[in-house]
Amino acid sequence: MCRDAGGSWTERLPSEPKARSKSSLSCPHGERGCAEPLVKSGFADLAGTSFGPIFKGDIFFIASGLLCPTMPKSCVGAAFRLTPAQRFRYPATVEWCDGQEIPFIDGFKDSGLKIALLFVRNRRFFSPPSAKFTHRRKNHPYPCGKRHYVFGQPPLGVMYLSAVLKAAGHEVSVTDQCHPEYSDERFVRSLAAGPPDLVGISVLSNMDYPAAVDLTRRIKRELPAVRIVMGGVFATINADKIIASEKSIDVVGRGEGEGIILDLAEGTRKLQDIPGLCFRDAAGAVVTTEDREGIPALDSLPFPDRDCLDIHYVASLPLDVPAVIWDRPYTTLLSSRGCPFHCSYCNCPTFSRGKYRARSAGNVLKELESIGRQGYGAFCFVDDNFLLNPKRAVEICDGLTAGAHSFRWACEGRVNGDREGLFRKLSGAGCDMIMFGVESGSQRVLDSMNKGTRLHEIKSAVKKARGAGIGVVHGFFIVGSPGETVGDLKQTFRFANSIGVNSFAFNSLTAFRGTPLWSDEVARGLIDEKRDWGSMFPVHAIDPTAIDSKTLFNLRSRLVRRLILSKLARHPVDGARILGRFLDCMSLKDLYRLLTSSTSDHTRART
């Protein structure tokens, strides 16, 4: 199977039989005569296809031995008029009845395709529920009728894709690899049992890509005719590399996927005319179409399809031992997209091209009403910076308060800017957790990251958030930056101890493609762009100006334990309250493991 120079999906047919005159383009044996061999050849879907005269403007299929080697010779050369779904399902050269070749996707409307979506997961970022939690929920399940529980975040991106595809009349199935019963073998078997027209795979980061490729190769071996489209942040940044190196992936979507997946499914344009794609042409050359603009009116999108998965996602901190934040039905919301800042470790500006767009407060409140009716009691805004527009944040908080909701919720934001009164609004509307990207206690290191924040702003924001009554103020910290010294690292831990964060994570800085940090390391000869594009590198492992790995790990582990003990000694009531929340769904043994282990070497970046 291949695509023609125009980017259409085609099956290479032999030069004979070629398109013939209108009078000869009908099934030589009649509908009854061709149905049985088509079924036997595995093309039962064509058995009921309309045969007979082909009229100008019809799109049809000419049977070929190349399409199915077992197809009887009597069927080769037969012409079948295709429905839109059949035109997608069976790649073929399609022609006007006057012999002019056209791509099969032209005129492809109301397709009603069968589409399978999969979210690829790295196991470091989800976990099965604890025994204590499982025992409790066995007797008192969450509402909403879902059977399974996972400590992790919902795959909001594929939920959006499912919503827009279903709204357009397509049949959609969604799979999340964190499902307790998931396996690649089982997933491929499910596809083979009812082959979809299109498989869409979302890949978030470098860590997910090797597993994703293993899966696409399995799918292609089992179902070679099924088209596979990959999307997500990693795929967007590495689209040309992926298409050039991996034949099992047919198309990569670059940027936001809602418009791309609809264009592909509805087929009203050639691939080369769809913005935001990367694919191979008939000659095997990589074709990259023009960039796709971000969706300007986010209010126009349907709300994510939260009924597409039989999973309860449990809100938890991704620590060595997952700590449950709220024991109540939980989901996530995305009220804005993009980030205008350019931190050196973050690829968000590359994905969004530095553009920030926000939904209206009214539209966000409508979604909150919707999740309330669905039985959710907690949520998290997963915006890169929910607080970027304080006026809009206040409008959302006022709406929540006026609606007398009992939600518990969280958000992430930067520490700078005018926040007077904002945190009290957040707390009054049910915000129980706020996460700040503190990163470092050294102003020099912050400046080297192009963070754009000052230490006094961090102190002020944390103090105001705690004073407003927000229960958990979480601080993200980064260690192992280029040029960071042991003194800088100790200063960061002293700073963390002096400010009011009562939850924290210290993660090693990692360089991956699409970040300014990656570009810097490439320019210094520490990373080979051509060879290493699919890899990610802890800076401490490749950069001689960073603290060496052994020193960094040992020092971080010791300082984390010291910080925990200091926080508990200086703020026993607050510490007991936080640990009590964790113990609600965690055993004493797991709590001990959490307090005595060093933090995981998770990547600190928007991936």
KEPAPA-595106 format. One line per 5 residues: number of its first residue (from 1); their letters; for each residue x, y, z of C-alpha. Coordinates in steps of 0.2 Angstrom, whole numbers, plus 5000, padded with zeros to 4 digits. Example, Ala and Ser with C-alpha at 12.3 -4.5 7.8 and 13.67 -1.06 7.14 Angstrom:
REM KEPAPA-595106
1	AS	5062:4978:5039; 5068:4995:5036
This chain:
REM KEPAPA-595106
1	MCRDA	5000:5000:5000; 5006:5017:4996; 5000:5035:4993; 5001:5044:4976; 5010:5061:4974
6	GGSWT	4995:5070:4979; 4995:5062:4996; 4980:5051:4994; 4979:5033:5001; 4981:5021:4986
11	ERLPS	4984:5003:4982; 4996:5001:4968; 4986:4992:4954; 4994:4984:4938; 4993:4994:4922
16	EPKAR	4979:4982:4916; 4965:4982:4918; 4965:5001:4917; 4950:5012:4917; 4939:5009:4903
21	SKSSL	4924:5017:4894; 4908:5019:4904; 4899:5004:4895; 4913:4992:4901; 4914:4998:4919
26	SCPHG	4901:4986:4926; 4903:4969:4935; 4905:4956:4922; 4896:4943:4933; 4883:4953:4941
31	ERGCA	4881:4957:4960; 4876:4939:4964; 4891:4932:4955; 4904:4942:4964; 4897:4942:4982
36	EPLVK	4903:4925:4987; 4922:4926:4981; 4923:4943:4989; 4917:4936:5005; 4929:4922:5004
41	SGFAD	4943:4934:5000; 4941:4944:5016; 4931:4958:5007; 4914:4954:5013; 4911:4973:5015
46	LAGTS	4911:4975:4996; 4899:4960:4994; 4884:4971:4995; 4891:4985:4985; 4881:4992:4971
51	FGPIF	4886:4986:4954; 4881:4991:4936; 4884:5006:4925; 4896:5019:4932; 4891:5037:4929
56	KGDIF	4901:5052:4928; 4907:5058:4945; 4905:5041:4953; 4920:5035:4963; 4923:5017:4961
61	FIASG	4935:5003:4964; 4943:4991:4952; 4947:4974:4959; 4965:4969:4958; 4975:4953:4962
66	LLCPT	4987:4965:4971; 4974:4970:4984; 4970:4952:4989; 4981:4938:4982; 4967:4925:4985
71	MPKSC	4954:4935:4975; 4948:4924:4961; 4953:4929:4943; 4935:4931:4938; 4934:4946:4950
76	VGAAF	4949:4955:4944; 4944:4970:4934; 4926:4971:4941; 4920:4988:4946; 4912:4992:4962
81	RLTPA	4903:5008:4967; 4910:5012:4985; 4901:5020:4999; 4911:5033:5009; 4916:5021:5022
86	QRFRY	4921:5008:5010; 4932:5021:5001; 4942:5023:5017; 4942:5005:5022; 4949:4998:5005
91	PATVE	4964:5009:4999; 4962:5008:4980; 4966:5018:4964; 4949:5027:4961; 4945:5036:4945
96	WCDGQ	4931:5046:4936; 4922:5036:4923; 4931:5046:4909; 4947:5038:4915; 4954:5054:4924
101	EIPFI	4963:5048:4940; 4957:5057:4956; 4962:5054:4975; 4949:5043:4984; 4947:5056:4997
106	DGFKD	4939:5069:4986; 4920:5071:4989; 4922:5060:5005; 4908:5066:5016; 4897:5059:5030
111	SGLKI	4909:5045:5031; 4904:5037:5047; 4921:5029:5050; 4926:5017:5063; 4940:5024:5073
116	ALLFV	4951:5017:5087; 4960:5030:5098; 4974:5024:5110; 4983:5034:5124; 5001:5027:5127
121	RNRRF	5006:5028:5145; 5023:5026:5154; 5021:5016:5169; 5030:5029:5180; 5015:5040:5179
126	FSPPS	5001:5029:5184; 4999:5015:5197; 4986:5003:5202; 4976:5008:5218; 4983:5003:5235
131	AKFTH	4976:4988:5244; 4968:5000:5257; 4959:5010:5244; 4953:4995:5234; 4946:4987:5250
136	RRKNH	4936:5003:5253; 4929:5005:5236; 4924:4987:5234; 4911:4990:5247; 4908:5008:5242
141	PYPCG	4911:5011:5224; 4911:5028:5216; 4895:5033:5206; 4896:5034:5187; 4896:5016:5185
146	KRHYV	4914:5013:5180; 4922:4997:5186; 4941:5001:5187; 4952:5013:5197; 4969:5020:5193
151	FGQPP	4980:5032:5202; 4983:5044:5188; 4977:5058:5176; 4963:5055:5163; 4969:5056:5145
156	LGVMY	4960:5073:5141; 4968:5074:5123; 4960:5058:5116; 4944:5062:5126; 4943:5078:5116
161	LSAVL	4946:5069:5100; 4932:5056:5104; 4920:5070:5107; 4923:5079:5091; 4923:5063:5081
166	KAAGH	4907:5057:5089; 4899:5074:5085; 4903:5072:5067; 4895:5055:5066; 4909:5043:5068
171	EVSVT	4910:5027:5078; 4924:5029:5091; 4932:5017:5103; 4945:5024:5116; 4958:5014:5125
176	DQCHP	4970:5020:5139; 4985:5009:5142; 4983:5011:5161; 4968:5000:5161; 4971:4986:5172
181	EYSDE	4966:4973:5159; 4976:4981:5145; 4990:4972:5135; 4996:4975:5117; 4991:4958:5112
186	RFVRS	4973:4961:5118; 4972:4978:5110; 4978:4971:5093; 4966:4956:5095; 4951:4968:5098
191	LAAGP	4956:4978:5082; 4957:4962:5072; 4940:4957:5078; 4932:4972:5070; 4945:4981:5060
196	PDLVG	4944:5000:5061; 4947:5012:5047; 4959:5022:5057; 4969:5020:5072; 4975:5036:5081
201	ISVLS	4989:5035:5094; 4993:5049:5106; 5011:5050:5112; 5015:5062:5125; 5034:5061:5128
206	NMDYP	5050:5052:5123; 5047:5039:5136; 5031:5033:5128; 5038:5032:5110; 5047:5015:5110
211	AAVDL	5032:5006:5117; 5021:5015:5104; 5032:5010:5089; 5032:4992:5096; 5013:4993:5095
216	TRRIK	5011:5001:5078; 5022:4987:5071; 5011:4974:5079; 4995:4982:5072; 5003:4983:5054
221	RELPA	5008:4965:5054; 4990:4960:5059; 4981:4973:5049; 4992:4980:5035; 4978:4990:5027
226	VRIVM	4973:5000:5043; 4980:5017:5043; 4989:5023:5058; 4990:5041:5063; 5001:5047:5078
231	GGVFA	4999:5063:5087; 5004:5072:5104; 5018:5083:5110; 5032:5071:5106; 5025:5067:5089
236	TINAD	5022:5085:5084; 5040:5090:5088; 5048:5075:5080; 5035:5072:5065; 5048:5072:5051
241	KIIAS	5060:5061:5060; 5046:5049:5064; 5039:5047:5047; 5057:5046:5039; 5062:5032:5051
246	EKSID	5046:5022:5055; 5036:5014:5041; 5022:5007:5052; 5016:5025:5055; 5007:5032:5040
251	VVGRG	5004:5050:5046; 5009:5061:5060; 4998:5075:5066; 5007:5091:5071; 4998:5102:5084
256	EGEGI	4981:5102:5091; 4972:5086:5085; 4954:5090:5084; 4954:5098:5067; 4967:5086:5060
261	ILDLA	4957:5070:5065; 4941:5077:5058; 4950:5082:5041; 4957:5065:5040; 4941:5056:5044
266	EGTRK	4930:5066:5033; 4942:5066:5019; 4937:5082:5010; 4955:5087:5005; 4970:5078:4999
271	LQDIP	4983:5075:5013; 4995:5088:5005; 4981:5101:5007; 4978:5097:5026; 4988:5109:5037
276	GLCFR	4998:5101:5051; 5002:5084:5043; 5018:5074:5040; 5018:5059:5028; 5027:5049:5015
281	DAAGA	5022:5051:4996; 5022:5037:4984; 5041:5039:4981; 5044:5038:5000; 5049:5056:5002
286	VVTTE	5044:5065:5018; 5030:5078:5015; 5027:5091:5028; 5012:5102:5025; 5010:5120:5032
291	DREGI	5008:5123:5050; 4991:5122:5057; 4985:5137:5067; 4978:5133:5085; 4960:5133:5087
296	PALDS	4955:5151:5089; 4938:5149:5097; 4940:5136:5111; 4922:5138:5116; 4917:5130:5100
301	LPFPD	4924:5113:5105; 4913:5100:5113; 4917:5095:5131; 4928:5080:5133; 4920:5063:5131
306	RDCLD	4922:5057:5149; 4911:5042:5146; 4922:5034:5134; 4933:5024:5147; 4928:5012:5160
311	IHYVA	4940:5020:5172; 4939:5030:5188; 4955:5041:5189; 4960:5044:5207; 4968:5061:5210
316	SLPLD	4986:5057:5217; 5003:5065:5218; 5015:5056:5207; 5028:5052:5221; 5038:5036:5224
321	VPAVI	5022:5030:5233; 5007:5038:5225; 4998:5049:5238; 4979:5052:5236; 4974:5070:5237
326	WDRPY	4955:5067:5237; 4945:5051:5239; 4931:5056:5227; 4927:5055:5209; 4940:5065:5200
331	TTLLS	4943:5072:5182; 4953:5086:5174; 4948:5101:5164; 4958:5112:5152; 4952:5130:5152
336	SRGCP	4966:5137:5141; 4980:5131:5129; 4997:5137:5127; 5010:5147:5137; 5018:5164:5132
341	FHCSY	5034:5161:5143; 5050:5152:5137; 5058:5143:5151; 5073:5133:5145; 5067:5116:5151
346	CNCPT	5049:5117:5144; 5043:5112:5126; 5026:5120:5128; 5030:5135:5118; 5036:5124:5104
351	FSRGK	5020:5115:5104; 5009:5130:5105; 5021:5142:5096; 5021:5153:5111; 5002:5158:5109
356	YRARS	4990:5158:5123; 4971:5156:5121; 4958:5154:5134; 4940:5148:5135; 4927:5160:5142
361	AGNVL	4923:5159:5160; 4905:5155:5155; 4910:5140:5144; 4921:5133:5158; 4907:5135:5171
366	KELES	4895:5125:5159; 4908:5111:5159; 4909:5112:5178; 4890:5110:5178; 4891:5095:5167
371	IGRQG	4904:5086:5177; 4894:5089:5193; 4879:5081:5185; 4890:5066:5180; 4894:5063:5198
376	YGAFC	4912:5071:5199; 4917:5078:5216; 4935:5084:5212; 4945:5091:5197; 4961:5099:5192
381	FVDDN	4964:5113:5180; 4978:5106:5169; 4982:5122:5160; 5000:5127:5159; 4995:5142:5169
386	FLLNP	4978:5144:5176; 4982:5160:5185; 4989:5169:5169; 4973:5179:5167; 4967:5184:5185
391	KRAVE	4951:5192:5180; 4945:5176:5171; 4950:5165:5186; 4940:5176:5197; 4925:5175:5186
396	ICDGL	4926:5156:5186; 4928:5156:5205; 4913:5168:5207; 4903:5156:5196; 4908:5141:5207
401	TAGAH	4903:5150:5223; 4887:5156:5216; 4883:5138:5210; 4885:5132:5228; 4896:5118:5222
406	SFRWA	4905:5106:5234; 4920:5103:5222; 4937:5101:5228; 4950:5106:5215; 4967:5111:5211
411	CEGRV	4977:5122:5198; 4994:5126:5193; 5001:5144:5191; 5016:5155:5190; 5020:5165:5206
416	NGDRE	5023:5182:5198; 5010:5195:5194; 4997:5204:5204; 4988:5191:5215; 4980:5202:5228
421	GLFRK	4963:5194:5233; 4965:5180:5220; 4970:5167:5232; 4955:5170:5243; 4944:5169:5229
426	LSGAG	4951:5152:5224; 4950:5146:5242; 4932:5152:5244; 4927:5142:5228; 4934:5126:5234
431	CDMIM	4952:5126:5228; 4961:5115:5240; 4978:5113:5231; 4989:5125:5221; 5005:5120:5212
436	FGVES	5019:5132:5209; 5034:5130:5198; 5047:5136:5211; 5062:5127:5202; 5076:5134:5212
441	GSQRV	5081:5144:5228; 5095:5152:5218; 5091:5168:5208; 5106:5164:5197; 5099:5147:5192
446	LDSMN	5082:5154:5190; 5089:5167:5178; 5099:5153:5168; 5082:5144:5166; 5074:5160:5159
451	KGTRL	5061:5157:5172; 5057:5176:5174; 5053:5175:5192; 5061:5182:5208; 5063:5174:5224
456	HEIKS	5053:5187:5234; 5039:5184:5222; 5039:5165:5226; 5039:5169:5245; 5025:5181:5243
461	AVKKA	5014:5170:5232; 5016:5155:5244; 5012:5166:5259; 4996:5173:5251; 4990:5155:5246
466	RGAGI	4993:5148:5263; 4985:5163:5271; 4970:5162:5260; 4967:5144:5267; 4972:5134:5252
471	GVVHG	4976:5117:5260; 4990:5110:5250; 5003:5122:5242; 5014:5111:5232; 5031:5117:5225
476	FFIVG	5040:5109:5210; 5059:5110:5211; 5072:5106:5198; 5090:5100:5202; 5104:5096:5191
481	SPGET	5104:5112:5180; 5119:5116:5170; 5131:5127:5180; 5122:5123:5197; 5134:5120:5211
486	VGDLK	5132:5110:5227; 5130:5127:5236; 5116:5132:5224; 5108:5115:5228; 5109:5117:5247
491	QTFRF	5102:5135:5245; 5087:5128:5236; 5083:5116:5250; 5085:5130:5263; 5073:5141:5252
496	ANSIG	5061:5126:5252; 5062:5125:5270; 5059:5144:5273; 5044:5146:5262; 5027:5139:5266
501	VNSFA	5025:5124:5254; 5019:5109:5263; 5021:5097:5248; 5036:5096:5236; 5045:5087:5223
506	FNSLT	5063:5088:5218; 5066:5082:5200; 5081:5080:5190; 5082:5092:5175; 5081:5082:5158
511	AFRGT	5085:5088:5141; 5073:5083:5126; 5070:5089:5109; 5059:5105:5107; 5066:5114:5122
516	PLWSD	5079:5128:5122; 5090:5117:5134; 5091:5104:5121; 5096:5116:5108; 5110:5123:5120
521	EVARG	5117:5105:5123; 5117:5101:5104; 5126:5117:5101; 5139:5112:5114; 5141:5095:5106
526	LIDEK	5134:5086:5120; 5120:5079:5110; 5120:5072:5092; 5104:5079:5085; 5103:5067:5070
531	RDWGS	5106:5052:5081; 5098:5056:5098; 5081:5065:5092; 5071:5051:5100; 5081:5051:5117
536	MFPVH	5080:5061:5133; 5096:5065:5143; 5097:5069:5162; 5108:5084:5162; 5119:5078:5176
541	AIDPT	5123:5063:5165; 5130:5073:5150; 5134:5090:5155; 5151:5093:5164; 5146:5109:5171
546	AIDSK	5132:5101:5181; 5134:5091:5198; 5139:5074:5194; 5126:5060:5195; 5132:5051:5211
551	TLFNL	5134:5067:5221; 5117:5074:5215; 5108:5058:5220; 5116:5056:5237; 5114:5074:5241
556	RSRLV	5096:5076:5235; 5091:5060:5245; 5099:5067:5261; 5092:5084:5259; 5074:5078:5255
561	RRLIL	5074:5068:5271; 5081:5082:5281; 5068:5094:5274; 5053:5082:5278; 5059:5081:5296
566	SKLAR	5061:5099:5298; 5044:5103:5291; 5036:5091:5303; 5046:5098:5318; 5042:5116:5314
571	HPVDG	5024:5114:5308; 5018:5098:5317; 4999:5102:5315; 5001:5106:5297; 5012:5090:5294
576	ARILG	4999:5079:5304; 4985:5086:5293; 4994:5082:5277; 5000:5065:5282; 4982:5061:5289
581	RFLDC	4975:5065:5271; 4988:5053:5264; 4984:5039:5277; 4966:5040:5272; 4970:5029:5257
586	MSLKD	4988:5023:5261; 4994:5010:5274; 5007:5015:5287; 5020:5004:5278; 5017:5014:5262
591	LYRLL	5018:5031:5271; 5035:5025:5279; 5041:5021:5262; 5036:5038:5255; 5044:5047:5269
596	TSSTS	5061:5038:5269; 5063:5036:5250; 5072:5049:5239; 5061:5057:5226; 5059:5049:5209
601	DHTRA	5069:5055:5195; 5054:5061:5185; 5056:5074:5171; 5051:5091:5176; 5044:5098:5160
606	RT	5028:5101:5151; 5027:5085:5141
